[in-house]
Each structure stands twice: as C-alpha cells, then as structure tokens.
Amino acid sequence: MALYTKNIILSLFGGIFLGLFFLNDYSILSTLSATFNLFFSLLSQAWILKTLAFAVLVGSVMELMQKSGGINGFVSFMTQKTTLVNSPRSALLVSYFIGIVIFIESSITSLIAGAVGRPLCDKENVSHAKLAFVCDSTSAPISSLIVLNGWGALLLGLISTQIQTGTIEGDSVNLLLHSVIYNFYAISALLVTFLAVWFNINIGPMKGAKPSLTKSTLHVKTKTSMSYMLIPIFLMITFVFMFLYITGKGDMLKGSGSSSIYYTMLTTLMVMFIYYIGTKNMSVKTYTKSAYIGAKKLFPIALILLFAFGIGDVTVDLKTGQYLASLANNTLSVSLLAGVIFLLSSIISFSTGTSWGTFSIMIPVGVPMAVGMDADVALVIGAVISGGVFGDHCSPISDTTIISSLASDCEVMEHVKTQLPYALISGAIAFVLFILFGLLSLN
C-alpha cells in the first residue's frame, strides 16, 4: 500500500487493522476495540511518548537554527572563507563525515547531516535525493557499528536476556563486540555510499533526481555567526552522552535511548532560548513562533512513528518472526543459517519499518536456532543486526528513512526509490559474505 498509494499513514493503519482483524477471529467489532486499545496502550508508554516528542522537538531545533542565520553563516564560511566546499562531491562529503562522526543516535545523525548538507547541496546543484541517501546510509550503519549508544544498550539487553535464560553462555559485552565485526551490511553500506559520492555514481532512479528548484537565500554573504548552528549541534551531541550516562546510572550502555534523546532536545531548546535571546539574535516572540512552526512541520512524522510502533506490536503478536524462522528451520543447512537469518531479518524490518523491533523479534529466535544447530552465535547475531538495518533502509515506513527525507527536504517515496539500488547492492554483498563465513565456520 505504501508503494502504491504513497500514503504512509493510510498504509500503516491498513496493516495494523488487518493484523488485528486476524488476531480477533475476523470480528469487526473486536478489531475496532482492539485498535483503540492498541493506540491507548502505545500512548500510555513513556518511551513512546518521549520518542514522539523528540520527533516534534527536532523540527523546532531545525527551524530555529535556520531562522537564527547560523546555517547561513556556516555556508558562507564553508563556501567563501575556506572554499572547502567547491564541488558536488565536497558538499556531500560534509554530510557523509558528519554521519560518521556523530554516531550517538541515528535520528540525530540524519537530522544534523541533512540540516547542514542541504544548503551546501543547493549551492552545488546536488539533488536532495542524493543528500537523503547519504544521510540515511551513514546514520543507522554507523550507529550499529559503534555501539556506545542506545543501539548498543538494546542489543546488550537482548543478548544478556539470552544468557540469563541459559540459552547461551559467556559475557554479553564480548559477544556483542564479536557480533559487530560481522555487521556486514553496515560496513558495505558505508563503503558503497562513499564510492557513490566520490565517483559521482548515479544508478537507477537517482539518475533522474533533480536539484531543488526553490533556491534559498543561504548563499549570499552573511555576518551572522555560524555559532548559532554549531553550538546547538555540539549541545545535542554532548547532552545525549550525558543523559545516557545519567539514565544508565553511570553506565552509558545501560542508558535509556528514548529518555536521552527527549531530554537532549528539551535541554538544547532551553539553552538555545537563553543564547539566542541573550545575544539579541531574535526576540522571544520570534523564538516561540519559529519553535512552533518547526514542531508543526514535523508533527506528521510523529504520527507516522506512532503508527509504525503500532504495526511493530501487531507483527509481534502475530509471531511473524517465529513463523518465518520455523519455516527455515525445517530444511536449513548450518552453513546457510546466517544468510537466511539475514534475509528473514530484512523482511521483518522492511515490513515493520523498525530495525530495533527486528532485533527484539529475531535475536530471541536466531540465537536458539544457532545453538540448536551448533552454528556461530556471533555470526547469527551479526546477521540479525545487518538484516535489521538493511530492511530498515529499504522501508518507506522507517523512522530513519522519514527523518532523513525531511532533514534533506526530499519526498519520502523519492528517497526510498532513489536509495533502493544502492541498498540492494550493499545487501547483496552482505548476503554473500554471510554465506561465505557460514561455510568457513564449518571448518
């Protein structure tokens, strides 16, 4: 439905309703009641409310950075004072390296890379679709490779659960670090993206992607300091680490990702208020109006995220992951296990639009399968992580897909179609590597 109607919310609701229809013995009245109860339950969970609030507050931060003139100052500095950005390649490389350096949270990575890269790409006549591809293809992959963030906290918790239940033995941190080495999709995606930028490789629909026709006034000389952009970005990076440390009671890996990003955005907005008003960059009225406009722009994204969480819960109740795994387990060779787990994780992630949800479904499925078939557990966990990120990349209902599109000012479906060929290339490379390492693990 998402690909046909291009209406993400309608598609998500259709999937949720159909799933609940199955779960409620094809009763319309029971399905309507279950639908209401599902959304009531979702909106009763603190982490979901914080994540939705984060999505809205991101819009406020982006609009305020734009309104302050800080982005103008950064563009002026990069293009006129240093000439570091003087070509389409260099414009995209700025966003690429921002995506690599800021590994704390995939949504914040996409947000910052898109907000900074968009005016630079406009100046160099680079399509917003290419920028969205770069933002999306660095955010989740780097966050899943350098796990000093919420991704690491979730994976560590899922692995620890398998150890506590006696399914596997060993140390959860060591097992996670070994698994990350086998995160072949993230590694190949980062490499493919870099090569696509460096050699200006445009394949498939990307060939037809056009630069933005609505040129902003960001390319004129400006006396506004770029500190109005850099300070909020620095604050977001610093505060995420700080709040992960606080919510984890001294251990960042145990910190709450949803709480950390929510408190980060709130604190950043408070400091921006003091800084912008204190330096007379804008009035209180301008600040509040800009914050409201920015939040309003991203409200639809919060709505999409809510529906994405809903369909994730429905697929868990339908036991989608367990069913697919049971089909594979009947006739599966040990050497093919990692490759099949990668494909299953990709399908689930694509269908639900969430890599984290896929990890939560597939690690409890994949690890017992690996133990039962005497396969490499770390390789299978790596396959789950890779599949989760791969499917998430290809999905039009993924939060990182949506946020990358918005941060780059690109239509969601255009971003999905133009990024898909690159994601499929990276996915094919990862699949071959999982088969190869599955064969090598037998020796």
PAVEXVO-131182 format. One record per residue (C-alpha): residue in three letters; x, y, z. Coordinates in pm, 1 decimal, always signed. Example, Ala and Ser with C-alpha at 12.3 -4.5 7.8 and 13.67 -1.06 7.14 Angstrom:
// residues 2
> ALA | +1230.0 | -450.0 | +780.0
> SER | +1367.0 | -106.0 | +714.0
END
This chain:
// residues 443
> MET | +0.0 | +0.0 | +0.0
> ALA | +283.7 | +237.2 | +84.4
> LEU | +442.4 | +190.7 | -257.2
> TYR | +108.6 | +207.0 | -442.4
> THR | -76.1 | +487.1 | -258.0
> LYS | +231.8 | +680.7 | -137.7
> ASN | +27.9 | +746.7 | +176.2
> ILE | +235.2 | +616.3 | +466.2
> ILE | -22.6 | +671.9 | +741.5
> LEU | -305.5 | +504.3 | +547.3
> SER | -75.0 | +210.8 | +467.4
> LEU | +33.1 | +165.4 | +827.1
> PHE | -322.2 | +185.1 | +956.2
> GLY | -432.5 | -68.0 | +694.0
> GLY | -162.5 | -311.0 | +805.8
> ILE | -247.7 | -261.6 | +1173.7
> PHE | -620.8 | -309.7 | +1118.0
> LEU | -571.8 | -620.2 | +901.9
> GLY | -334.7 | -776.0 | +1155.8
> LEU | -574.7 | -708.6 | +1442.6
> PHE | -857.6 | -845.4 | +1225.6
> PHE | -668.1 | -1176.9 | +1203.4
> LEU | -587.3 | -1173.5 | +1575.0
> ASN | -951.7 | -1113.1 | +1669.5
> ASP | -1104.3 | -1400.9 | +1474.6
> TYR | -1225.6 | -1180.0 | +1188.7
> SER | -1464.5 | -983.8 | +1408.9
> ILE | -1505.6 | -621.6 | +1300.7
> LEU | -1631.2 | -503.4 | +1642.3
> SER | -1349.3 | -680.2 | +1828.1
> THR | -1096.9 | -540.7 | +1579.5
> LEU | -1222.8 | -184.4 | +1630.1
> SER | -1198.5 | -228.9 | +2006.5
> ALA | -850.7 | -382.2 | +1976.8
> THR | -737.9 | -93.1 | +1753.7
> PHE | -848.9 | +160.1 | +2014.5
> ASN | -683.7 | -37.6 | +2294.2
> LEU | -360.5 | -69.3 | +2096.1
> PHE | -319.9 | +304.9 | +2047.5
> PHE | -427.3 | +375.2 | +2404.6
> SER | -160.8 | +129.1 | +2520.3
> LEU | +104.7 | +285.9 | +2296.0
> LEU | +28.9 | +636.8 | +2422.9
> SER | +48.6 | +509.4 | +2781.0
> GLN | +414.1 | +408.3 | +2740.3
> ALA | +663.9 | +672.4 | +2847.9
> TRP | +934.7 | +574.0 | +2597.2
> ILE | +694.4 | +607.6 | +2304.4
> LEU | +570.1 | +948.2 | +2421.3
> LYS | +929.8 | +1063.8 | +2459.2
> THR | +1019.3 | +938.6 | +2112.5
> LEU | +718.3 | +1116.5 | +1960.7
> ALA | +806.0 | +1434.6 | +2149.1
> PHE | +1162.7 | +1405.1 | +2019.3
> ALA | +1032.1 | +1388.7 | +1660.8
> VAL | +834.3 | +1710.7 | +1712.7
> LEU | +1110.8 | +1894.1 | +1901.8
> VAL | +1359.1 | +1810.1 | +1625.0
> GLY | +1150.0 | +2030.4 | +1398.0
> SER | +1177.0 | +2318.4 | +1644.0
> VAL | +1555.9 | +2291.4 | +1663.4
> MET | +1590.2 | +2277.0 | +1283.6
> GLU | +1364.0 | +2578.5 | +1230.5
> LEU | +1541.5 | +2782.7 | +1498.9
> MET | +1886.6 | +2709.0 | +1354.9
> GLN | +1755.8 | +2817.9 | +1016.3
> LYS | +1585.4 | +3131.2 | +1149.4
> SER | +1887.6 | +3235.9 | +1355.5
> GLY | +2105.4 | +3261.6 | +1044.9
> GLY | +2354.4 | +3011.5 | +1185.8
> ILE | +2322.4 | +2782.7 | +882.7
> ASN | +2372.7 | +3085.5 | +656.4
> GLY | +2691.2 | +3167.2 | +846.8
> PHE | +2817.7 | +2810.3 | +816.9
> VAL | +2751.1 | +2800.3 | +442.1
> SER | +2919.7 | +3136.8 | +397.5
> PHE | +3222.8 | +3015.5 | +593.0
> MET | +3249.2 | +2683.4 | +405.7
> THR | +3197.8 | +2827.9 | +57.6
> GLN | +3352.8 | +3173.4 | +70.4
> LYS | +3605.8 | +3195.3 | +351.6
> THR | +3759.4 | +2847.5 | +328.1
> THR | +3640.8 | +2716.4 | -12.9
> LEU | +3632.1 | +2367.7 | +141.9
> VAL | +3302.0 | +2313.5 | -33.9
> ASN | +3351.2 | +2394.1 | -400.4
> SER | +3202.9 | +2091.1 | -577.2
> PRO | +2910.3 | +1847.4 | -554.1
> ARG | +3147.6 | +1586.5 | -413.6
> SER | +3271.3 | +1806.7 | -128.9
> ALA | +2914.5 | +1918.3 | -46.7
> LEU | +2806.3 | +1555.5 | +1.0
> LEU | +3127.5 | +1456.5 | +181.0
> VAL | +3048.4 | +1710.8 | +454.4
> SER | +2723.6 | +1525.8 | +530.1
> TYR | +2895.4 | +1187.5 | +491.3
> PHE | +3162.1 | +1264.7 | +751.4
> ILE | +2907.3 | +1424.3 | +984.7
> GLY | +2718.8 | +1094.5 | +960.6
> ILE | +3037.3 | +903.0 | +1050.5
> VAL | +3145.5 | +1125.2 | +1339.7
> ILE | +2804.5 | +1163.3 | +1506.7
> PHE | +2726.9 | +803.0 | +1595.3
> ILE | +2529.3 | +866.7 | +1912.8
> GLU | +2176.5 | +828.2 | +1771.8
> SER | +2066.9 | +759.7 | +1415.7
> SER | +1783.5 | +1014.8 | +1414.5
> ILE | +2006.4 | +1297.1 | +1540.5
> THR | +2275.8 | +1193.5 | +1290.4
> SER | +2028.6 | +1217.3 | +999.6
> LEU | +1891.9 | +1544.2 | +1130.6
> ILE | +2228.3 | +1717.7 | +1161.2
> ALA | +2375.1 | +1578.2 | +837.8
> GLY | +2063.5 | +1684.9 | +645.4
> ALA | +2031.2 | +2029.4 | +802.0
> VAL | +2398.5 | +2110.8 | +740.1
> GLY | +2423.7 | +1948.6 | +397.5
> ARG | +2104.5 | +2083.0 | +240.3
> PRO | +2218.3 | +2442.7 | +178.3
> LEU | +2560.3 | +2322.8 | +62.5
> CYS | +2398.7 | +2081.9 | -183.4
> ASP | +2165.7 | +2358.5 | -306.9
> LYS | +2466.3 | +2573.3 | -382.7
> GLU | +2641.1 | +2296.0 | -574.7
> ASN | +2322.0 | +2182.2 | -754.1
> VAL | +2313.0 | +1841.7 | -584.1
> SER | +1972.0 | +1676.0 | -565.6
> HIS | +1809.6 | +1643.7 | -224.7
> ALA | +1754.1 | +1274.9 | -304.7
> LYS | +2131.9 | +1218.3 | -317.5
> LEU | +2171.3 | +1404.6 | +11.3
> ALA | +1894.7 | +1198.4 | +176.7
> PHE | +2070.9 | +882.0 | +55.6
> VAL | +2398.2 | +993.4 | +217.1
> CYS | +2225.9 | +1089.2 | +544.6
> ASP | +2030.3 | +763.7 | +566.6
> SER | +2319.4 | +540.7 | +460.7
> THR | +2552.9 | +670.1 | +729.3
> SER | +2319.2 | +719.6 | +1028.4
> ALA | +2194.9 | +368.9 | +1113.1
> PRO | +2503.6 | +182.1 | +983.4
> ILE | +2749.8 | +381.6 | +1195.3
> SER | +2516.3 | +370.4 | +1499.0
> SER | +2500.5 | -10.5 | +1469.1
> LEU | +2879.5 | -40.2 | +1433.3
> ILE | +2995.2 | +194.5 | +1712.1
> VAL | +2762.3 | +74.0 | +1985.2
> LEU | +2832.6 | +337.1 | +2253.9
> ASN | +2472.0 | +448.8 | +2219.1
> GLY | +2110.3 | +336.9 | +2250.9
> TRP | +2165.0 | +70.8 | +1983.0
> GLY | +2433.2 | -88.8 | +2198.4
> ALA | +2211.1 | -68.2 | +2505.7
> LEU | +1925.2 | -250.7 | +2330.3
> LEU | +2147.8 | -520.8 | +2177.5
> LEU | +2330.4 | -572.5 | +2505.3
> GLY | +1998.8 | -617.5 | +2684.4
> LEU | +1870.7 | -869.1 | +2427.8
> ILE | +2194.4 | -1070.5 | +2440.9
> SER | +2200.2 | -1057.8 | +2823.2
> THR | +1846.7 | -1198.8 | +2826.0
> GLN | +1965.7 | -1497.8 | +2621.2
> ILE | +2249.9 | -1554.8 | +2868.0
> GLN | +2020.5 | -1521.4 | +3173.2
> THR | +1772.4 | -1773.2 | +3031.1
> GLY | +2057.9 | -2020.2 | +2982.3
> THR | +2029.3 | -2029.1 | +2603.0
> ILE | +2393.0 | -1928.5 | +2564.6
> GLU | +2693.6 | -1885.3 | +2792.7
> GLY | +2958.9 | -1615.2 | +2809.8
> ASP | +2992.5 | -1239.7 | +2854.2
> SER | +2731.5 | -1021.9 | +2682.9
> VAL | +2973.9 | -735.6 | +2605.6
> ASN | +3229.5 | -964.4 | +2440.6
> LEU | +2958.0 | -1136.7 | +2240.2
> LEU | +2817.7 | -802.3 | +2123.9
> LEU | +3162.4 | -679.9 | +2015.4
> HIS | +3223.5 | -1004.7 | +1824.8
> SER | +2881.9 | -973.1 | +1660.5
> VAL | +2950.2 | -617.1 | +1544.6
> ILE | +3250.7 | -744.4 | +1347.1
> TYR | +3000.5 | -945.7 | +1138.6
> ASN | +2775.2 | -644.5 | +1072.0
> PHE | +2848.5 | -679.7 | +700.7
> TYR | +2560.3 | -468.3 | +571.8
> ALA | +2661.4 | -161.5 | +774.0
> ILE | +3021.6 | -192.5 | +656.1
> SER | +2928.7 | -242.0 | +289.3
> ALA | +2667.8 | +40.4 | +302.1
> LEU | +2925.8 | +288.1 | +430.9
> LEU | +3173.2 | +179.3 | +161.8
> VAL | +2916.8 | +185.3 | -122.5
> THR | +2794.6 | +530.2 | -13.5
> PHE | +3147.3 | +671.0 | -6.1
> LEU | +3223.7 | +533.7 | -353.8
> ALA | +2891.4 | +670.6 | -486.6
> VAL | +2981.1 | +1016.6 | -356.6
> TRP | +3349.0 | +1014.1 | -455.7
> PHE | +3293.8 | +889.3 | -810.3
> ASN | +2950.6 | +1053.1 | -852.0
> ILE | +2785.6 | +717.9 | -924.9
> ASN | +2416.4 | +762.3 | -1005.7
> ILE | +2224.5 | +441.6 | -1075.3
> GLY | +1856.9 | +367.0 | -1126.6
> PRO | +1610.9 | +642.9 | -1029.5
> MET | +1897.3 | +852.0 | -889.0
> LYS | +1988.4 | +939.8 | -1249.8
> GLY | +1662.5 | +1132.2 | -1279.4
> ALA | +1683.5 | +1308.5 | -942.2
> LYS | +1689.3 | +1685.0 | -993.3
> PRO | +1841.4 | +1959.5 | -775.8
> SER | +1596.4 | +2171.6 | -577.1
> LEU | +1426.5 | +2443.8 | -783.4
> THR | +1347.0 | +2652.6 | -475.9
> LYS | +1679.5 | +2810.1 | -405.0
> SER | +1702.1 | +2959.0 | -58.4
> THR | +1890.4 | +3275.7 | +23.1
> LEU | +2159.5 | +3086.1 | +207.6
> HIS | +2434.0 | +3152.0 | -42.7
> VAL | +2469.9 | +3525.6 | -0.2
> LYS | +2729.1 | +3678.1 | +226.0
> THR | +2615.0 | +3695.9 | +585.3
> LYS | +2756.3 | +3845.1 | +901.1
> THR | +2565.1 | +3603.2 | +1122.3
> SER | +2797.7 | +3376.6 | +1318.1
> MET | +2786.2 | +3005.8 | +1239.9
> SER | +2798.2 | +2951.7 | +1618.2
> TYR | +2416.5 | +2976.2 | +1612.5
> MET | +2422.7 | +2643.8 | +1428.6
> LEU | +2736.3 | +2482.1 | +1572.7
> ILE | +2650.2 | +2536.8 | +1939.8
> PRO | +2309.7 | +2358.8 | +1918.5
> ILE | +2475.0 | +2070.8 | +1730.0
> PHE | +2751.8 | +2047.6 | +1990.6
> LEU | +2491.2 | +2057.2 | +2267.3
> MET | +2290.2 | +1775.5 | +2110.9
> ILE | +2597.5 | +1553.2 | +2085.8
> THR | +2715.3 | +1632.7 | +2439.5
> PHE | +2376.0 | +1605.3 | +2605.9
> VAL | +2298.7 | +1264.8 | +2453.4
> PHE | +2615.4 | +1121.8 | +2606.9
> MET | +2541.5 | +1296.4 | +2936.2
> PHE | +2183.8 | +1171.5 | +2958.3
> LEU | +2280.3 | +817.9 | +2851.8
> TYR | +2528.9 | +826.8 | +3141.3
> ILE | +2267.9 | +963.8 | +3384.8
> THR | +1981.9 | +730.6 | +3284.1
> GLY | +2224.3 | +437.8 | +3289.2
> LYS | +2335.9 | +535.7 | +3642.6
> GLY | +2697.0 | +561.2 | +3538.7
> ASP | +2688.3 | +311.4 | +3252.1
> MET | +2610.2 | +462.5 | +2910.9
> LEU | +2541.4 | +120.6 | +2760.1
> LYS | +2253.8 | +78.8 | +3006.6
> GLY | +2111.6 | +425.0 | +2946.8
> SER | +1763.4 | +487.2 | +2806.9
> GLY | +1781.4 | +592.3 | +2441.0
> SER | +1428.2 | +736.1 | +2432.5
> SER | +1474.4 | +936.5 | +2754.0
> SER | +1817.8 | +1058.1 | +2648.5
> ILE | +1711.0 | +1197.7 | +2311.5
> TYR | +1398.1 | +1355.3 | +2465.0
> TYR | +1588.8 | +1528.9 | +2745.2
> THR | +1859.0 | +1624.8 | +2496.1
> MET | +1614.3 | +1812.1 | +2273.6
> LEU | +1443.9 | +1984.8 | +2568.0
> THR | +1774.7 | +2097.8 | +2720.9
> THR | +1909.8 | +2207.0 | +2382.3
> LEU | +1599.4 | +2420.7 | +2321.5
> MET | +1634.9 | +2580.6 | +2665.8
> VAL | +1999.5 | +2670.9 | +2606.8
> MET | +1917.2 | +2795.7 | +2255.4
> PHE | +1649.5 | +3020.0 | +2407.4
> ILE | +1898.7 | +3174.8 | +2652.5
> TYR | +2169.1 | +3208.1 | +2385.7
> TYR | +1952.5 | +3343.2 | +2103.4
> ILE | +1760.9 | +3587.6 | +2324.2
> GLY | +2066.5 | +3685.2 | +2527.2
> THR | +2269.2 | +3774.7 | +2217.0
> LYS | +1966.2 | +3955.6 | +2069.2
> ASN | +1966.0 | +3724.5 | +1768.9
> MET | +1586.8 | +3706.3 | +1793.5
> SER | +1303.5 | +3819.1 | +2016.7
> VAL | +1103.3 | +3593.8 | +2249.3
> LYS | +809.3 | +3620.0 | +2009.0
> THR | +1023.3 | +3517.9 | +1709.6
> TYR | +1175.5 | +3230.6 | +1905.0
> THR | +841.6 | +3086.9 | +2017.6
> LYS | +684.3 | +3134.8 | +1674.8
> SER | +977.8 | +2964.0 | +1499.2
> ALA | +976.0 | +2677.3 | +1750.4
> TYR | +602.5 | +2628.8 | +1693.5
> ILE | +637.0 | +2637.0 | +1312.7
> GLY | +919.8 | +2380.9 | +1325.7
> ALA | +725.9 | +2149.2 | +1557.5
> LYS | +417.9 | +2177.7 | +1336.0
> LYS | +621.1 | +2074.0 | +1029.9
> LEU | +730.5 | +1750.5 | +1193.5
> PHE | +402.9 | +1661.4 | +1365.1
> PRO | +306.9 | +1430.0 | +1073.4
> ILE | +635.4 | +1246.1 | +1134.2
> ALA | +539.8 | +1184.8 | +1497.0
> LEU | +208.7 | +1046.1 | +1373.5
> ILE | +387.0 | +812.0 | +1130.7
> LEU | +617.8 | +694.3 | +1409.9
> LEU | +316.5 | +618.1 | +1631.3
> PHE | +161.4 | +403.9 | +1358.1
> ALA | +499.3 | +236.6 | +1295.0
> PHE | +517.6 | +139.0 | +1663.7
> GLY | +163.4 | +4.7 | +1633.2
> ILE | +235.6 | -224.7 | +1341.6
> GLY | +550.5 | -342.6 | +1518.1
> ASP | +338.9 | -459.9 | +1812.6
> VAL | +91.0 | -631.1 | +1579.8
> THR | +363.1 | -827.3 | +1399.0
> VAL | +499.4 | -942.5 | +1735.6
> ASP | +151.9 | -1063.7 | +1839.1
> LEU | +116.9 | -1243.1 | +1504.6
> LYS | +453.1 | -1412.2 | +1578.0
> THR | +577.3 | -1323.4 | +1230.6
> GLY | +942.3 | -1381.1 | +1322.0
> GLN | +884.1 | -1717.0 | +1484.4
> TYR | +676.4 | -1835.8 | +1189.8
> LEU | +938.8 | -1741.6 | +931.4
> ALA | +1211.4 | -1898.3 | +1143.5
> SER | +1013.7 | -2221.3 | +1181.3
> LEU | +982.3 | -2247.4 | +802.7
> ALA | +1357.3 | -2204.2 | +762.8
> ASN | +1447.1 | -2441.2 | +1045.7
> ASN | +1289.6 | -2745.1 | +880.9
> THR | +1523.2 | -2780.9 | +581.5
> LEU | +1812.4 | -2547.9 | +662.1
> SER | +2182.2 | -2626.1 | +634.9
> VAL | +2408.5 | -2487.9 | +910.9
> SER | +2624.6 | -2309.8 | +652.3
> LEU | +2319.9 | -2117.6 | +524.8
> LEU | +2181.7 | -2020.2 | +866.9
> ALA | +2341.5 | -1674.4 | +888.0
> GLY | +2236.8 | -1589.4 | +531.3
> VAL | +1877.7 | -1697.6 | +594.2
> ILE | +1862.6 | -1509.5 | +926.7
> PHE | +1986.7 | -1202.0 | +740.5
> LEU | +1706.8 | -1237.5 | +482.4
> LEU | +1438.1 | -1301.5 | +745.9
> SER | +1551.3 | -1001.5 | +949.8
> SER | +1548.8 | -788.9 | +634.1
> ILE | +1190.6 | -890.4 | +550.4
> ILE | +1064.8 | -822.1 | +903.1
> SER | +1248.9 | -488.6 | +923.8
> PHE | +1116.7 | -381.9 | +584.1
> SER | +761.8 | -478.4 | +679.1
> THR | +764.3 | -309.4 | +1019.3
> GLY | +996.3 | -18.2 | +942.5
> THR | +1197.1 | -67.8 | +1259.6
> SER | +1541.7 | -221.7 | +1299.5
> TRP | +1512.2 | -216.1 | +1680.0
> GLY | +1184.7 | -405.1 | +1663.9
> THR | +1350.2 | -657.2 | +1433.1
> PHE | +1636.3 | -708.2 | +1680.0
> SER | +1379.2 | -768.5 | +1954.2
> ILE | +1197.1 | -1027.4 | +1738.9
> MET | +1489.8 | -1205.8 | +1573.9
> ILE | +1761.4 | -1230.8 | +1841.6
> PRO | +1535.2 | -1447.3 | +2063.5
> VAL | +1462.7 | -1655.2 | +1750.4
> GLY | +1808.0 | -1662.6 | +1587.7
> VAL | +2021.8 | -1734.3 | +1894.7
> PRO | +1836.8 | -2057.2 | +1995.8
> MET | +1848.7 | -2167.4 | +1630.3
> ALA | +2226.1 | -2108.9 | +1622.5
> VAL | +2274.2 | -2300.9 | +1948.0
> GLY | +2047.8 | -2586.5 | +1835.7
> MET | +2230.3 | -2619.0 | +1502.5
> ASP | +2576.5 | -2569.5 | +1662.2
> ALA | +2640.8 | -2257.7 | +1448.9
> ASP | +2844.2 | -1944.0 | +1524.8
> VAL | +2621.6 | -1739.1 | +1758.2
> ALA | +2812.8 | -1412.8 | +1699.7
> LEU | +2775.9 | -1453.6 | +1322.3
> VAL | +2399.3 | -1507.4 | +1357.8
> ILE | +2359.3 | -1201.8 | +1582.2
> GLY | +2561.4 | -1003.9 | +1325.7
> ALA | +2318.9 | -1127.5 | +1059.7
> VAL | +2021.8 | -1006.6 | +1267.0
> ILE | +2180.7 | -662.1 | +1308.7
> SER | +2269.1 | -639.3 | +938.9
> GLY | +1925.5 | -756.7 | +827.2
> GLY | +1754.2 | -513.8 | +1061.6
> VAL | +1949.0 | -218.3 | +922.5
> PHE | +1912.1 | -335.7 | +559.2
> GLY | +1533.9 | -378.9 | +575.4
> ASP | +1500.1 | -53.8 | +766.2
> HIS | +1692.1 | +124.9 | +489.2
> CYS | +1462.8 | -6.1 | +219.2
> SER | +1139.1 | +55.2 | +409.1
> PRO | +922.1 | +360.6 | +335.0
> ILE | +782.2 | +348.7 | +690.2
> SER | +1118.4 | +351.6 | +871.1
> ASP | +1179.1 | +640.6 | +1111.7
> THR | +1533.9 | +697.7 | +982.1
> THR | +1405.6 | +692.3 | +623.0
> ILE | +1142.3 | +951.2 | +708.7
> ILE | +1371.0 | +1175.0 | +916.7
> SER | +1646.9 | +1162.1 | +651.0
> SER | +1390.3 | +1264.5 | +389.1
> LEU | +1263.2 | +1555.2 | +596.2
> ALA | +1605.8 | +1676.8 | +704.4
> SER | +1709.1 | +1677.8 | +336.8
> ASP | +1378.4 | +1827.0 | +215.5
> CYS | +1311.5 | +1526.7 | -8.7
> GLU | +985.5 | +1338.2 | -65.6
> VAL | +983.6 | +1011.9 | +130.2
> MET | +893.5 | +792.4 | -167.4
> GLU | +1151.7 | +963.8 | -390.6
> HIS | +1414.5 | +893.7 | -125.7
> VAL | +1307.4 | +529.1 | -98.8
> LYS | +1317.2 | +472.4 | -475.4
> THR | +1649.2 | +650.8 | -533.3
> GLN | +1825.1 | +484.0 | -238.2
> LEU | +1697.2 | +131.2 | -306.8
> PRO | +1951.3 | +28.8 | -577.9
> TYR | +2246.0 | +124.1 | -355.0
> ALA | +2090.4 | -56.2 | -55.6
> LEU | +2033.3 | -368.1 | -267.2
> ILE | +2398.9 | -368.1 | -379.6
> SER | +2514.6 | -341.7 | -16.9
> GLY | +2261.6 | -608.2 | +83.6
> ALA | +2384.5 | -846.9 | -186.9
> ILE | +2744.7 | -801.2 | -71.1
> ALA | +2640.7 | -868.6 | +289.4
> PHE | +2441.1 | -1180.0 | +191.9
> VAL | +2737.2 | -1328.4 | +1.6
> LEU | +2964.9 | -1261.9 | +299.6
> PHE | +2723.0 | -1431.3 | +540.1
> ILE | +2710.2 | -1741.0 | +317.6
> LEU | +3090.1 | -1739.2 | +284.4
> PHE | +3153.1 | -1704.1 | +657.6
> GLY | +2883.9 | -1965.6 | +725.5
> LEU | +3078.9 | -2211.3 | +509.8
> LEU | +3410.8 | -2113.9 | +672.5
> SER | +3265.3 | -2166.8 | +1022.2
> LEU | +3217.0 | -2537.7 | +940.9
> ASN | +3592.8 | -2588.1 | +907.8
END
